[in-house]
């Protein structure tokens, strides 16, 4: 049976660090970086990429539209 795997790409220079994506992630993939971007904001990144399902909750709640979600189907290994 196929399983969904996902990945997100955050435009770190446009991220304002609102953390809405962190709270919306059901698998706790997204965290805030300890460093800041060029505007002085902490930005979101994938801390646990293996857990991402590509649900796109993060992209939907992002007020600035800086998150792109990619989803692929992976065949389960037997």
mmJSON file of the N, C-alpha and C atoms, coordinates in Angstrom:
{"data_MODEL":{"atom_site":{
"group_PDB":["ATOM","ATOM","ATOM","ATOM","ATOM","ATOM","ATOM","ATOM","ATOM","ATOM","ATOM","ATOM","ATOM","ATOM","ATOM","ATOM","ATOM","ATOM","ATOM","ATOM","ATOM","ATOM","ATOM","ATOM","ATOM","ATOM","ATOM","ATOM","ATOM","ATOM","ATOM","ATOM","ATOM","ATOM","ATOM","ATOM","ATOM","ATOM","ATOM","ATOM","ATOM","ATOM","ATOM","ATOM","ATOM","ATOM","ATOM","ATOM","ATOM","ATOM","ATOM","ATOM","ATOM","ATOM","ATOM","ATOM","ATOM","ATOM","ATOM","ATOM","ATOM","ATOM","ATOM","ATOM","ATOM","ATOM","ATOM","ATOM","ATOM","ATOM","ATOM","ATOM","ATOM","ATOM","ATOM","ATOM","ATOM","ATOM","ATOM","ATOM","ATOM","ATOM","ATOM","ATOM","ATOM","ATOM","ATOM","ATOM","ATOM","ATOM","ATOM","ATOM","ATOM","ATOM","ATOM","ATOM","ATOM","ATOM","ATOM","ATOM","ATOM","ATOM","ATOM","ATOM","ATOM","ATOM","ATOM","ATOM","ATOM","ATOM","ATOM","ATOM","ATOM","ATOM","ATOM","ATOM","ATOM","ATOM","ATOM","ATOM","ATOM","ATOM","ATOM","ATOM","ATOM","ATOM","ATOM","ATOM","ATOM","ATOM","ATOM","ATOM","ATOM","ATOM","ATOM","ATOM","ATOM","ATOM","ATOM","ATOM","ATOM","ATOM","ATOM","ATOM","ATOM","ATOM","ATOM","ATOM","ATOM","ATOM","ATOM","ATOM","ATOM","ATOM","ATOM","ATOM","ATOM","ATOM","ATOM","ATOM","ATOM","ATOM","ATOM","ATOM","ATOM","ATOM","ATOM","ATOM","ATOM","ATOM","ATOM","ATOM","ATOM","ATOM","ATOM","ATOM","ATOM","ATOM","ATOM","ATOM","ATOM","ATOM","ATOM","ATOM","ATOM","ATOM","ATOM","ATOM","ATOM","ATOM","ATOM","ATOM","ATOM","ATOM","ATOM","ATOM","ATOM","ATOM","ATOM","ATOM","ATOM","ATOM","ATOM","ATOM","ATOM","ATOM","ATOM","ATOM","ATOM","ATOM","ATOM","ATOM","ATOM","ATOM","ATOM","ATOM","ATOM","ATOM","ATOM","ATOM","ATOM","ATOM","ATOM","ATOM","ATOM","ATOM","ATOM","ATOM","ATOM","ATOM","ATOM","ATOM","ATOM","ATOM"],
"id":[1,2,3,4,5,6,7,8,9,10,11,12,13,14,15,16,17,18,19,20,21,22,23,24,25,26,27,28,29,30,31,32,33,34,35,36,37,38,39,40,41,42,43,44,45,46,47,48,49,50,51,52,53,54,55,56,57,58,59,60,61,62,63,64,65,66,67,68,69,70,71,72,73,74,75,76,77,78,79,80,81,82,83,84,85,86,87,88,89,90,91,92,93,94,95,96,97,98,99,100,101,102,103,104,105,106,107,108,109,110,111,112,113,114,115,116,117,118,119,120,121,122,123,124,125,126,127,128,129,130,131,132,133,134,135,136,137,138,139,140,141,142,143,144,145,146,147,148,149,150,151,152,153,154,155,156,157,158,159,160,161,162,163,164,165,166,167,168,169,170,171,172,173,174,175,176,177,178,179,180,181,182,183,184,185,186,187,188,189,190,191,192,193,194,195,196,197,198,199,200,201,202,203,204,205,206,207,208,209,210,211,212,213,214,215,216,217,218,219,220,221,222,223,224,225,226,227,228,229,230,231,232,233,234],
"type_symbol":["N","C","C","N","C","C","N","C","C","N","C","C","N","C","C","N","C","C","N","C","C","N","C","C","N","C","C","N","C","C","N","C","C","N","C","C","N","C","C","N","C","C","N","C","C","N","C","C","N","C","C","N","C","C","N","C","C","N","C","C","N","C","C","N","C","C","N","C","C","N","C","C","N","C","C","N","C","C","N","C","C","N","C","C","N","C","C","N","C","C","N","C","C","N","C","C","N","C","C","N","C","C","N","C","C","N","C","C","N","C","C","N","C","C","N","C","C","N","C","C","N","C","C","N","C","C","N","C","C","N","C","C","N","C","C","N","C","C","N","C","C","N","C","C","N","C","C","N","C","C","N","C","C","N","C","C","N","C","C","N","C","C","N","C","C","N","C","C","N","C","C","N","C","C","N","C","C","N","C","C","N","C","C","N","C","C","N","C","C","N","C","C","N","C","C","N","C","C","N","C","C","N","C","C","N","C","C","N","C","C","N","C","C","N","C","C","N","C","C","N","C","C","N","C","C","N","C","C","N","C","C","N","C","C"],
"label_atom_id":["N","CA","C","N","CA","C","N","CA","C","N","CA","C","N","CA","C","N","CA","C","N","CA","C","N","CA","C","N","CA","C","N","CA","C","N","CA","C","N","CA","C","N","CA","C","N","CA","C","N","CA","C","N","CA","C","N","CA","C","N","CA","C","N","CA","C","N","CA","C","N","CA","C","N","CA","C","N","CA","C","N","CA","C","N","CA","C","N","CA","C","N","CA","C","N","CA","C","N","CA","C","N","CA","C","N","CA","C","N","CA","C","N","CA","C","N","CA","C","N","CA","C","N","CA","C","N","CA","C","N","CA","C","N","CA","C","N","CA","C","N","CA","C","N","CA","C","N","CA","C","N","CA","C","N","CA","C","N","CA","C","N","CA","C","N","CA","C","N","CA","C","N","CA","C","N","CA","C","N","CA","C","N","CA","C","N","CA","C","N","CA","C","N","CA","C","N","CA","C","N","CA","C","N","CA","C","N","CA","C","N","CA","C","N","CA","C","N","CA","C","N","CA","C","N","CA","C","N","CA","C","N","CA","C","N","CA","C","N","CA","C","N","CA","C","N","CA","C","N","CA","C","N","CA","C","N","CA","C","N","CA","C","N","CA","C","N","CA","C","N","CA","C"],
"label_alt_id":[null,null,null,null,null,null,null,null,null,null,null,null,null,null,null,null,null,null,null,null,null,null,null,null,null,null,null,null,null,null,null,null,null,null,null,null,null,null,null,null,null,null,null,null,null,null,null,null,null,null,null,null,null,null,null,null,null,null,null,null,null,null,null,null,null,null,null,null,null,null,null,null,null,null,null,null,null,null,null,null,null,null,null,null,null,null,null,null,null,null,null,null,null,null,null,null,null,null,null,null,null,null,null,null,null,null,null,null,null,null,null,null,null,null,null,null,null,null,null,null,null,null,null,null,null,null,null,null,null,null,null,null,null,null,null,null,null,null,null,null,null,null,null,null,null,null,null,null,null,null,null,null,null,null,null,null,null,null,null,null,null,null,null,null,null,null,null,null,null,null,null,null,null,null,null,null,null,null,null,null,null,null,null,null,null,null,null,null,null,null,null,null,null,null,null,null,null,null,null,null,null,null,null,null,null,null,null,null,null,null,null,null,null,null,null,null,null,null,null,null,null,null,null,null,null,null,null,null,null,null,null,null,null,null],
"label_comp_id":["UNK","UNK","UNK","UNK","UNK","UNK","UNK","UNK","UNK","UNK","UNK","UNK","UNK","UNK","UNK","UNK","UNK","UNK","UNK","UNK","UNK","UNK","UNK","UNK","UNK","UNK","UNK","UNK","UNK","UNK","UNK","UNK","UNK","UNK","UNK","UNK","UNK","UNK","UNK","UNK","UNK","UNK","UNK","UNK","UNK","UNK","UNK","UNK","UNK","UNK","UNK","UNK","UNK","UNK","UNK","UNK","UNK","UNK","UNK","UNK","UNK","UNK","UNK","UNK","UNK","UNK","UNK","UNK","UNK","UNK","UNK","UNK","UNK","UNK","UNK","UNK","UNK","UNK","UNK","UNK","UNK","UNK","UNK","UNK","UNK","UNK","UNK","UNK","UNK","UNK","UNK","UNK","UNK","UNK","UNK","UNK","UNK","UNK","UNK","UNK","UNK","UNK","UNK","UNK","UNK","UNK","UNK","UNK","UNK","UNK","UNK","UNK","UNK","UNK","UNK","UNK","UNK","UNK","UNK","UNK","UNK","UNK","UNK","UNK","UNK","UNK","UNK","UNK","UNK","UNK","UNK","UNK","UNK","UNK","UNK","UNK","UNK","UNK","UNK","UNK","UNK","UNK","UNK","UNK","UNK","UNK","UNK","UNK","UNK","UNK","UNK","UNK","UNK","UNK","UNK","UNK","UNK","UNK","UNK","UNK","UNK","UNK","UNK","UNK","UNK","UNK","UNK","UNK","UNK","UNK","UNK","UNK","UNK","UNK","UNK","UNK","UNK","UNK","UNK","UNK","UNK","UNK","UNK","UNK","UNK","UNK","UNK","UNK","UNK","UNK","UNK","UNK","UNK","UNK","UNK","UNK","UNK","UNK","UNK","UNK","UNK","UNK","UNK","UNK","UNK","UNK","UNK","UNK","UNK","UNK","UNK","UNK","UNK","UNK","UNK","UNK","UNK","UNK","UNK","UNK","UNK","UNK","UNK","UNK","UNK","UNK","UNK","UNK","UNK","UNK","UNK","UNK","UNK","UNK"],
"label_asym_id":["A","A","A","A","A","A","A","A","A","A","A","A","A","A","A","A","A","A","A","A","A","A","A","A","A","A","A","A","A","A","A","A","A","A","A","A","A","A","A","A","A","A","A","A","A","A","A","A","A","A","A","A","A","A","A","A","A","A","A","A","A","A","A","A","A","A","A","A","A","A","A","A","A","A","A","A","A","A","A","A","A","A","A","A","A","A","A","A","A","A","A","A","A","A","A","A","A","A","A","A","A","A","A","A","A","A","A","A","A","A","A","A","A","A","A","A","A","A","A","A","A","A","A","A","A","A","A","A","A","A","A","A","A","A","A","A","A","A","A","A","A","A","A","A","A","A","A","A","A","A","A","A","A","A","A","A","A","A","A","A","A","A","A","A","A","A","A","A","A","A","A","A","A","A","A","A","A","A","A","A","A","A","A","A","A","A","A","A","A","A","A","A","A","A","A","A","A","A","A","A","A","A","A","A","A","A","A","A","A","A","A","A","A","A","A","A","A","A","A","A","A","A","A","A","A","A","A","A","A","A","A","A","A","A"],
"label_entity_id":["1","1","1","1","1","1","1","1","1","1","1","1","1","1","1","1","1","1","1","1","1","1","1","1","1","1","1","1","1","1","1","1","1","1","1","1","1","1","1","1","1","1","1","1","1","1","1","1","1","1","1","1","1","1","1","1","1","1","1","1","1","1","1","1","1","1","1","1","1","1","1","1","1","1","1","1","1","1","1","1","1","1","1","1","1","1","1","1","1","1","1","1","1","1","1","1","1","1","1","1","1","1","1","1","1","1","1","1","1","1","1","1","1","1","1","1","1","1","1","1","1","1","1","1","1","1","1","1","1","1","1","1","1","1","1","1","1","1","1","1","1","1","1","1","1","1","1","1","1","1","1","1","1","1","1","1","1","1","1","1","1","1","1","1","1","1","1","1","1","1","1","1","1","1","1","1","1","1","1","1","1","1","1","1","1","1","1","1","1","1","1","1","1","1","1","1","1","1","1","1","1","1","1","1","1","1","1","1","1","1","1","1","1","1","1","1","1","1","1","1","1","1","1","1","1","1","1","1","1","1","1","1","1","1"],
"label_seq_id":[1,1,1,2,2,2,3,3,3,4,4,4,5,5,5,6,6,6,7,7,7,8,8,8,9,9,9,10,10,10,11,11,11,12,12,12,13,13,13,14,14,14,15,15,15,16,16,16,17,17,17,18,18,18,19,19,19,20,20,20,21,21,21,22,22,22,23,23,23,24,24,24,25,25,25,26,26,26,27,27,27,28,28,28,29,29,29,30,30,30,31,31,31,32,32,32,33,33,33,34,34,34,35,35,35,36,36,36,37,37,37,38,38,38,39,39,39,40,40,40,41,41,41,42,42,42,43,43,43,44,44,44,45,45,45,46,46,46,47,47,47,48,48,48,49,49,49,50,50,50,51,51,51,52,52,52,53,53,53,54,54,54,55,55,55,56,56,56,57,57,57,58,58,58,59,59,59,60,60,60,61,61,61,62,62,62,63,63,63,64,64,64,65,65,65,66,66,66,67,67,67,68,68,68,69,69,69,70,70,70,71,71,71,72,72,72,73,73,73,74,74,74,75,75,75,76,76,76,77,77,77,78,78,78],
"pdbx_PDB_ins_code":[null,null,null,null,null,null,null,null,null,null,null,null,null,null,null,null,null,null,null,null,null,null,null,null,null,null,null,null,null,null,null,null,null,null,null,null,null,null,null,null,null,null,null,null,null,null,null,null,null,null,null,null,null,null,null,null,null,null,null,null,null,null,null,null,null,null,null,null,null,null,null,null,null,null,null,null,null,null,null,null,null,null,null,null,null,null,null,null,null,null,null,null,null,null,null,null,null,null,null,null,null,null,null,null,null,null,null,null,null,null,null,null,null,null,null,null,null,null,null,null,null,null,null,null,null,null,null,null,null,null,null,null,null,null,null,null,null,null,null,null,null,null,null,null,null,null,null,null,null,null,null,null,null,null,null,null,null,null,null,null,null,null,null,null,null,null,null,null,null,null,null,null,null,null,null,null,null,null,null,null,null,null,null,null,null,null,null,null,null,null,null,null,null,null,null,null,null,null,null,null,null,null,null,null,null,null,null,null,null,null,null,null,null,null,null,null,null,null,null,null,null,null,null,null,null,null,null,null,null,null,null,null,null,null],
"Cartn_x":[0.836,0.0,0.881,0.5,1.286,1.066,2.122,2.072,2.473,1.785,2.132,3.328,4.274,5.415,5.402,5.833,5.826,7.108,7.199,8.323,7.834,8.385,8.034,9.292,9.08,10.149,9.646,10.421,10.054,10.967,10.376,11.16,11.593,12.781,13.196,13.354,13.636,13.786,12.445,11.366,10.039,9.262,9.723,9.042,9.164,8.021,8.005,7.98,8.057,8.149,6.886,5.729,4.467,4.155,4.746,4.61,3.253,2.402,1.115,1.306,2.315,2.578,2.98,3.703,4.152,2.947,1.995,0.802,-0.136,-0.09,-1.005,-0.494,0.76,1.364,0.972,0.194,-0.252,0.859,1.965,3.051,4.275,4.144,5.207,6.517,6.405,7.557,8.263,7.493,8.02,8.403,9.558,10.042,10.562,10.839,11.41,12.923,13.63,15.094,15.616,16.72,17.307,17.951,18.352,18.945,17.847,18.178,17.204,17.541,16.519,16.724,17.234,17.326,17.85,17.028,15.769,14.897,14.839,15.558,15.609,14.556,13.857,12.83,13.375,12.985,13.227,12.303,12.769,11.981,11.686,10.651,10.243,11.143,11.343,12.09,11.615,11.947,11.579,12.584,12.186,13.088,13.037,11.865,11.678,11.101,11.901,11.371,10.782,11.234,10.712,9.259,8.764,7.392,6.393,6.858,5.968,5.105,3.788,2.85,2.409,2.799,2.394,0.961,0.442,-0.96,-1.262,-0.265,-0.363,-1.071,-1.311,-1.9,-1.049,0.254,1.16,1.022,0.932,0.813,-0.528,-1.578,-2.908,-2.974,-2.347,-2.441,-1.399,-0.403,0.654,0.085,0.095,-0.505,0.279,1.537,2.36,2.617,2.113,2.257,3.689,4.527,5.943,6.291,5.278,5.525,4.98,5.825,5.434,5.513,4.473,4.406,4.517,5.335,5.481,5.033,4.342,3.847,4.163,4.627,4.885,4.327,3.961,3.516,4.71,4.897,6.001,5.4,5.841,5.367,5.933,5.078,5.51,6.382,7.42,8.307,7.741,7.886,7.401,8.53],
"Cartn_y":[-1.183,0.0,1.246,2.232,3.462,4.362,5.058,5.988,7.364,8.396,9.758,10.253,10.839,11.504,12.922,13.827,15.208,15.917,17.123,18.001,19.428,20.324,21.734,22.534,23.627,24.578,25.927,26.532,27.828,28.893,29.967,31.114,31.855,31.529,32.02,33.532,34.167,35.627,36.35,35.675,36.289,35.848,34.807,34.304,35.33,35.648,36.625,35.985,34.667,33.981,34.0,33.993,34.062,32.763,31.652,30.33,29.672,30.2,29.556,28.18,28.026,26.741,25.67,26.08,25.136,24.511,25.331,24.839,24.05,24.289,23.605,22.243,21.936,20.688,19.514,18.548,17.421,16.434,16.458,15.515,16.19,17.442,18.201,18.201,18.454,18.493,19.851,20.917,22.272,22.865,23.484,24.214,25.567,26.426,27.735,27.656,28.229,28.212,29.103,28.729,29.586,30.845,30.788,31.961,32.784,33.955,34.858,35.097,35.528,35.849,37.287,37.786,39.119,40.251,39.962,40.974,40.876,39.899,39.75,38.832,38.064,37.145,35.722,34.987,33.548,32.948,31.985,31.428,29.948,29.461,28.061,27.177,25.938,24.95,23.549,22.566,21.172,20.546,20.356,19.717,18.193,17.651,16.208,15.833,15.912,15.722,14.343,13.307,11.961,11.807,12.696,12.59,13.371,14.143,14.989,14.134,14.374,13.655,14.479,15.746,16.614,17.089,17.184,17.558,18.991,19.853,21.261,22.166,21.717,22.594,23.836,23.669,24.789,25.851,25.424,26.361,27.086,26.401,26.999,28.115,27.909,28.908,30.01,29.854,30.863,32.158,33.247,34.496,35.156,34.801,35.42,34.506,33.272,32.352,31.988,31.813,31.535,30.044,29.19,27.75,27.044,26.247,25.404,23.956,23.181,21.787,20.878,19.849,18.827,17.501,16.702,15.416,14.343,13.196,12.036,10.788,9.822,8.543,7.612,6.929,6.003,4.615,3.652,2.292,1.735,1.119,0.53,-0.69,-0.815,-1.971,-3.141,-4.347,-5.546,-6.305],
"Cartn_z":[0.0,0.0,0.0,-0.759,-0.874,0.338,0.696,1.817,1.295,1.78,1.37,2.158,1.457,2.072,1.558,2.371,1.951,2.31,1.815,2.134,1.965,2.763,2.613,2.308,1.609,1.343,1.843,2.736,3.309,2.708,2.221,1.763,3.029,3.52,4.836,4.899,3.79,3.812,3.893,3.523,3.607,4.84,5.53,6.733,7.85,8.492,9.579,10.959,11.022,12.3,13.134,12.509,13.26,13.998,13.597,14.207,14.0,13.137,12.875,12.259,11.428,10.785,11.805,12.83,13.858,14.554,14.931,15.61,14.721,13.415,12.5,12.038,12.295,11.806,12.701,12.177,13.005,13.369,12.634,12.906,13.525,13.9,14.571,13.792,12.496,11.613,11.672,11.854,11.714,13.066,13.092,14.269,13.808,14.768,14.447,14.611,13.665,13.679,14.809,15.429,16.46,15.882,14.6,13.957,13.283,12.826,12.219,10.745,9.993,8.589,8.456,7.25,6.997,7.598,7.915,8.512,10.03,10.599,12.047,12.638,11.807,12.288,12.344,13.379,13.38,12.339,11.574,10.474,10.701,10.032,10.141,9.288,9.75,8.964,9.336,8.507,8.765,9.714,10.962,11.914,11.801,11.477,11.406,10.034,8.975,7.616,7.339,8.029,7.783,8.201,9.062,9.547,8.692,7.733,6.925,6.005,6.037,5.183,3.985,3.937,2.844,2.957,4.172,4.379,3.953,3.928,3.505,4.498,5.724,6.741,6.939,6.93,7.157,6.072,4.832,3.721,3.744,4.18,4.225,5.27,6.429,7.502,7.395,6.539,6.424,5.848,6.627,6.147,5.012,4.862,3.835,2.637,2.679,1.555,1.239,2.256,2.022,2.083,2.262,2.369,1.132,0.501,-0.623,-0.153,-0.451,-0.014,-1.219,-1.083,-2.105,-1.511,-2.322,-1.843,-2.876,-2.4,-3.26,-2.609,-3.44,-2.91,-2.895,-1.794,-1.63,-1.391,-2.163,-1.974,-0.682,0.11,1.376,1.107,1.929,1.791,2.548,2.005,2.691,3.302],
"occupancy":[1.0,1.0,1.0,1.0,1.0,1.0,1.0,1.0,1.0,1.0,1.0,1.0,1.0,1.0,1.0,1.0,1.0,1.0,1.0,1.0,1.0,1.0,1.0,1.0,1.0,1.0,1.0,1.0,1.0,1.0,1.0,1.0,1.0,1.0,1.0,1.0,1.0,1.0,1.0,1.0,1.0,1.0,1.0,1.0,1.0,1.0,1.0,1.0,1.0,1.0,1.0,1.0,1.0,1.0,1.0,1.0,1.0,1.0,1.0,1.0,1.0,1.0,1.0,1.0,1.0,1.0,1.0,1.0,1.0,1.0,1.0,1.0,1.0,1.0,1.0,1.0,1.0,1.0,1.0,1.0,1.0,1.0,1.0,1.0,1.0,1.0,1.0,1.0,1.0,1.0,1.0,1.0,1.0,1.0,1.0,1.0,1.0,1.0,1.0,1.0,1.0,1.0,1.0,1.0,1.0,1.0,1.0,1.0,1.0,1.0,1.0,1.0,1.0,1.0,1.0,1.0,1.0,1.0,1.0,1.0,1.0,1.0,1.0,1.0,1.0,1.0,1.0,1.0,1.0,1.0,1.0,1.0,1.0,1.0,1.0,1.0,1.0,1.0,1.0,1.0,1.0,1.0,1.0,1.0,1.0,1.0,1.0,1.0,1.0,1.0,1.0,1.0,1.0,1.0,1.0,1.0,1.0,1.0,1.0,1.0,1.0,1.0,1.0,1.0,1.0,1.0,1.0,1.0,1.0,1.0,1.0,1.0,1.0,1.0,1.0,1.0,1.0,1.0,1.0,1.0,1.0,1.0,1.0,1.0,1.0,1.0,1.0,1.0,1.0,1.0,1.0,1.0,1.0,1.0,1.0,1.0,1.0,1.0,1.0,1.0,1.0,1.0,1.0,1.0,1.0,1.0,1.0,1.0,1.0,1.0,1.0,1.0,1.0,1.0,1.0,1.0,1.0,1.0,1.0,1.0,1.0,1.0,1.0,1.0,1.0,1.0,1.0,1.0,1.0,1.0,1.0,1.0,1.0,1.0],
"B_iso_or_equiv":[0.0,0.0,0.0,0.0,0.0,0.0,0.0,0.0,0.0,0.0,0.0,0.0,0.0,0.0,0.0,0.0,0.0,0.0,0.0,0.0,0.0,0.0,0.0,0.0,0.0,0.0,0.0,0.0,0.0,0.0,0.0,0.0,0.0,0.0,0.0,0.0,0.0,0.0,0.0,0.0,0.0,0.0,0.0,0.0,0.0,0.0,0.0,0.0,0.0,0.0,0.0,0.0,0.0,0.0,0.0,0.0,0.0,0.0,0.0,0.0,0.0,0.0,0.0,0.0,0.0,0.0,0.0,0.0,0.0,0.0,0.0,0.0,0.0,0.0,0.0,0.0,0.0,0.0,0.0,0.0,0.0,0.0,0.0,0.0,0.0,0.0,0.0,0.0,0.0,0.0,0.0,0.0,0.0,0.0,0.0,0.0,0.0,0.0,0.0,0.0,0.0,0.0,0.0,0.0,0.0,0.0,0.0,0.0,0.0,0.0,0.0,0.0,0.0,0.0,0.0,0.0,0.0,0.0,0.0,0.0,0.0,0.0,0.0,0.0,0.0,0.0,0.0,0.0,0.0,0.0,0.0,0.0,0.0,0.0,0.0,0.0,0.0,0.0,0.0,0.0,0.0,0.0,0.0,0.0,0.0,0.0,0.0,0.0,0.0,0.0,0.0,0.0,0.0,0.0,0.0,0.0,0.0,0.0,0.0,0.0,0.0,0.0,0.0,0.0,0.0,0.0,0.0,0.0,0.0,0.0,0.0,0.0,0.0,0.0,0.0,0.0,0.0,0.0,0.0,0.0,0.0,0.0,0.0,0.0,0.0,0.0,0.0,0.0,0.0,0.0,0.0,0.0,0.0,0.0,0.0,0.0,0.0,0.0,0.0,0.0,0.0,0.0,0.0,0.0,0.0,0.0,0.0,0.0,0.0,0.0,0.0,0.0,0.0,0.0,0.0,0.0,0.0,0.0,0.0,0.0,0.0,0.0,0.0,0.0,0.0,0.0,0.0,0.0,0.0,0.0,0.0,0.0,0.0,0.0],
"pdbx_formal_charge":[null,null,null,null,null,null,null,null,null,null,null,null,null,null,null,null,null,null,null,null,null,null,null,null,null,null,null,null,null,null,null,null,null,null,null,null,null,null,null,null,null,null,null,null,null,null,null,null,null,null,null,null,null,null,null,null,null,null,null,null,null,null,null,null,null,null,null,null,null,null,null,null,null,null,null,null,null,null,null,null,null,null,null,null,null,null,null,null,null,null,null,null,null,null,null,null,null,null,null,null,null,null,null,null,null,null,null,null,null,null,null,null,null,null,null,null,null,null,null,null,null,null,null,null,null,null,null,null,null,null,null,null,null,null,null,null,null,null,null,null,null,null,null,null,null,null,null,null,null,null,null,null,null,null,null,null,null,null,null,null,null,null,null,null,null,null,null,null,null,null,null,null,null,null,null,null,null,null,null,null,null,null,null,null,null,null,null,null,null,null,null,null,null,null,null,null,null,null,null,null,null,null,null,null,null,null,null,null,null,null,null,null,null,null,null,null,null,null,null,null,null,null,null,null,null,null,null,null,null,null,null,null,null,null],
"auth_seq_id":[1,1,1,2,2,2,3,3,3,4,4,4,5,5,5,6,6,6,7,7,7,8,8,8,9,9,9,10,10,10,11,11,11,12,12,12,13,13,13,14,14,14,15,15,15,16,16,16,17,17,17,18,18,18,19,19,19,20,20,20,21,21,21,22,22,22,23,23,23,24,24,24,25,25,25,26,26,26,27,27,27,28,28,28,29,29,29,30,30,30,31,31,31,32,32,32,33,33,33,34,34,34,35,35,35,36,36,36,37,37,37,38,38,38,39,39,39,40,40,40,41,41,41,42,42,42,43,43,43,44,44,44,45,45,45,46,46,46,47,47,47,48,48,48,49,49,49,50,50,50,51,51,51,52,52,52,53,53,53,54,54,54,55,55,55,56,56,56,57,57,57,58,58,58,59,59,59,60,60,60,61,61,61,62,62,62,63,63,63,64,64,64,65,65,65,66,66,66,67,67,67,68,68,68,69,69,69,70,70,70,71,71,71,72,72,72,73,73,73,74,74,74,75,75,75,76,76,76,77,77,77,78,78,78],
"auth_comp_id":["UNK","UNK","UNK","UNK","UNK","UNK","UNK","UNK","UNK","UNK","UNK","UNK","UNK","UNK","UNK","UNK","UNK","UNK","UNK","UNK","UNK","UNK","UNK","UNK","UNK","UNK","UNK","UNK","UNK","UNK","UNK","UNK","UNK","UNK","UNK","UNK","UNK","UNK","UNK","UNK","UNK","UNK","UNK","UNK","UNK","UNK","UNK","UNK","UNK","UNK","UNK","UNK","UNK","UNK","UNK","UNK","UNK","UNK","UNK","UNK","UNK","UNK","UNK","UNK","UNK","UNK","UNK","UNK","UNK","UNK","UNK","UNK","UNK","UNK","UNK","UNK","UNK","UNK","UNK","UNK","UNK","UNK","UNK","UNK","UNK","UNK","UNK","UNK","UNK","UNK","UNK","UNK","UNK","UNK","UNK","UNK","UNK","UNK","UNK","UNK","UNK","UNK","UNK","UNK","UNK","UNK","UNK","UNK","UNK","UNK","UNK","UNK","UNK","UNK","UNK","UNK","UNK","UNK","UNK","UNK","UNK","UNK","UNK","UNK","UNK","UNK","UNK","UNK","UNK","UNK","UNK","UNK","UNK","UNK","UNK","UNK","UNK","UNK","UNK","UNK","UNK","UNK","UNK","UNK","UNK","UNK","UNK","UNK","UNK","UNK","UNK","UNK","UNK","UNK","UNK","UNK","UNK","UNK","UNK","UNK","UNK","UNK","UNK","UNK","UNK","UNK","UNK","UNK","UNK","UNK","UNK","UNK","UNK","UNK","UNK","UNK","UNK","UNK","UNK","UNK","UNK","UNK","UNK","UNK","UNK","UNK","UNK","UNK","UNK","UNK","UNK","UNK","UNK","UNK","UNK","UNK","UNK","UNK","UNK","UNK","UNK","UNK","UNK","UNK","UNK","UNK","UNK","UNK","UNK","UNK","UNK","UNK","UNK","UNK","UNK","UNK","UNK","UNK","UNK","UNK","UNK","UNK","UNK","UNK","UNK","UNK","UNK","UNK","UNK","UNK","UNK","UNK","UNK","UNK"],
"auth_asym_id":["A","A","A","A","A","A","A","A","A","A","A","A","A","A","A","A","A","A","A","A","A","A","A","A","A","A","A","A","A","A","A","A","A","A","A","A","A","A","A","A","A","A","A","A","A","A","A","A","A","A","A","A","A","A","A","A","A","A","A","A","A","A","A","A","A","A","A","A","A","A","A","A","A","A","A","A","A","A","A","A","A","A","A","A","A","A","A","A","A","A","A","A","A","A","A","A","A","A","A","A","A","A","A","A","A","A","A","A","A","A","A","A","A","A","A","A","A","A","A","A","A","A","A","A","A","A","A","A","A","A","A","A","A","A","A","A","A","A","A","A","A","A","A","A","A","A","A","A","A","A","A","A","A","A","A","A","A","A","A","A","A","A","A","A","A","A","A","A","A","A","A","A","A","A","A","A","A","A","A","A","A","A","A","A","A","A","A","A","A","A","A","A","A","A","A","A","A","A","A","A","A","A","A","A","A","A","A","A","A","A","A","A","A","A","A","A","A","A","A","A","A","A","A","A","A","A","A","A","A","A","A","A","A","A"],
"auth_atom_id":["N","CA","C","N","CA","C","N","CA","C","N","CA","C","N","CA","C","N","CA","C","N","CA","C","N","CA","C","N","CA","C","N","CA","C","N","CA","C","N","CA","C","N","CA","C","N","CA","C","N","CA","C","N","CA","C","N","CA","C","N","CA","C","N","CA","C","N","CA","C","N","CA","C","N","CA","C","N","CA","C","N","CA","C","N","CA","C","N","CA","C","N","CA","C","N","CA","C","N","CA","C","N","CA","C","N","CA","C","N","CA","C","N","CA","C","N","CA","C","N","CA","C","N","CA","C","N","CA","C","N","CA","C","N","CA","C","N","CA","C","N","CA","C","N","CA","C","N","CA","C","N","CA","C","N","CA","C","N","CA","C","N","CA","C","N","CA","C","N","CA","C","N","CA","C","N","CA","C","N","CA","C","N","CA","C","N","CA","C","N","CA","C","N","CA","C","N","CA","C","N","CA","C","N","CA","C","N","CA","C","N","CA","C","N","CA","C","N","CA","C","N","CA","C","N","CA","C","N","CA","C","N","CA","C","N","CA","C","N","CA","C","N","CA","C","N","CA","C","N","CA","C","N","CA","C","N","CA","C","N","CA","C","N","CA","C","N","CA","C","N","CA","C"],
"pdbx_PDB_model_num":[1,1,1,1,1,1,1,1,1,1,1,1,1,1,1,1,1,1,1,1,1,1,1,1,1,1,1,1,1,1,1,1,1,1,1,1,1,1,1,1,1,1,1,1,1,1,1,1,1,1,1,1,1,1,1,1,1,1,1,1,1,1,1,1,1,1,1,1,1,1,1,1,1,1,1,1,1,1,1,1,1,1,1,1,1,1,1,1,1,1,1,1,1,1,1,1,1,1,1,1,1,1,1,1,1,1,1,1,1,1,1,1,1,1,1,1,1,1,1,1,1,1,1,1,1,1,1,1,1,1,1,1,1,1,1,1,1,1,1,1,1,1,1,1,1,1,1,1,1,1,1,1,1,1,1,1,1,1,1,1,1,1,1,1,1,1,1,1,1,1,1,1,1,1,1,1,1,1,1,1,1,1,1,1,1,1,1,1,1,1,1,1,1,1,1,1,1,1,1,1,1,1,1,1,1,1,1,1,1,1,1,1,1,1,1,1,1,1,1,1,1,1,1,1,1,1,1,1,1,1,1,1,1,1]
}}}
